[in-house]
Amino acid sequence: MKEYVPIIVSVIAGMFALWSAVFTWRLKQASDKRMRELSKEEAAHNELKALYVKIHETFEDLIKESRNYKKSDLNSRFSTLTAEVGLLASTEVVGRYHRVADLYQEWAPLYLKAYPAPKNGVLLIQSPDPTLKYKEPEKEAYDRFYEEYSNLIKSLRGEIGVNT
């Protein structure tokens, strides 16, 4: 029986070495898979974050352009952004985005009627003021627009994990 002890010890050691190699290989595979998943999640989060920054930036630019009487290509800006929002954003953000876009398109023309652009750098003042009837609806439209816009920004910040 003593002559079999070294063979048994060798077989057990070989099996343990083989089991250790398989176990290590499986752990490495699981670790690599988890790293790939984390990388995909991070890429998706960064893409969503970039989209949400673009939404915020676009609306801020549109407000400034409206108030500075600059022409903007609304249709192309909104159509491109709307397509991205529809593909990447959550349903809550999509709904809020559409409400804000609609409210912006309601407010912008009223602003131009209530506060017409100066002609050749000169602001004409008339009595009675023909723009007076547009100023109250413009203010109400802007308040509705900006309230919904603020709610959209809160939703965006919440979804990307930025504390407000």
Buried (B, 14 or more C-beta within 10 A) or exposed (E): EEEEEEEEEEEEEEEEEEEEEEEEEEEEEEEEEEEEEEEEEEEEEEEBBEBBEBBBEBBEEBBEBBEEEEEBEBEEBBEEBBEBBEEBBEEEBBEBBBBBBEBBEBBBEBBBBBBBEEEEEEEEEEEEEEBEEBBEBBBEBBEBBBEBBEEBBEBBBEBBEEEE
